[in-house]
């Protein structure tokens, strides 16, 4: 049976906090980097903040991946903060 390959990579934390979308293609990619869980949470929250700034008052008119990425970020933050069994 084949095991799942876990690919991690190094990122510059400062750059990732300033502009997460410039460092990562999508929020899920944050989990693949070699940073600590606390740093991953900081990056995801920075990304969430950026996305919220881009939202318009009428979320139904939101274009692009902002809405999907916000949901993905919320799920990832919940998963990171959940104790494993």
C-alpha positions in Angstrom: 0.0 0.0 0.0 1.3 3.4 -0.9 1.7 6.0 1.8 0.8 9.6 1.3 3.8 11.7 0.5 4.0 14.8 2.7 5.8 17.6 0.8 6.8 20.5 3.0 8.8 23.5 2.0 10.4 26.5 3.6 8.9 30.0 3.3 9.8 33.4 4.5 7.5 34.1 7.4 7.7 37.9 7.1 6.7 37.8 3.4 4.0 35.3 4.1 2.5 37.6 6.8 2.7 40.7 4.6 1.1 39.1 1.5 0.0 35.4 2.0 -1.5 35.2 -1.5 1.9 36.1 -3.1 3.6 33.3 -1.2 0.9 30.6 -1.4 -1.4 29.7 -4.3 -4.3 28.8 -1.9 -4.8 28.7 1.8 -4.4 24.9 2.0 -0.8 25.3 0.9 0.0 27.1 4.1 -0.3 23.7 5.9 2.4 22.3 3.6 5.1 24.7 4.7 7.6 23.9 7.4 6.5 26.7 9.8 5.0 26.0 13.3 1.3 25.7 13.8 1.3 29.1 15.5 2.9 30.7 12.5 0.5 29.0 10.1 -2.4 30.3 12.1 -0.9 33.9 11.9 -0.6 33.5 8.1 -4.1 32.2 7.7 -5.5 35.0 9.9 -3.5 37.6 7.9 -5.0 36.1 4.7 -8.5 36.2 6.1 -8.0 39.8 7.0 -6.8 40.7 3.5 -9.8 38.9 2.0 -12.2 40.7 4.2 -10.8 44.0 3.2 -11.4 43.0 -0.5 -15.0 42.1 0.2 -17.8 44.4 -0.9 -20.9 45.0 1.3 -22.8 42.7 -1.0 -21.0 39.3 -0.7 -23.2 37.9 -3.5 -21.4 40.0 -6.0 -18.0 38.8 -4.8 -15.9 37.6 -7.7 -13.0 35.3 -7.8 -11.9 32.9 -5.1 -12.3 35.2 -2.1 -15.5 33.5 -0.8 -14.1 30.0 -1.3 -10.8 31.0 0.3 -12.5 32.5 3.3 -14.4 29.2 3.9 -11.2 27.2 3.4 -9.3 29.4 5.9 -12.0 29.0 8.5 -11.9 25.2 8.0 -8.1 25.1 8.3 -8.1 27.3 11.4 -10.6 25.0 13.0 -8.6 21.9 12.0 -5.3 23.4 13.3 -6.9 24.3 16.6 -8.6 20.9 17.1 -6.8 18.3 19.2 -6.0 15.2 17.3 -7.4 11.9 18.5 
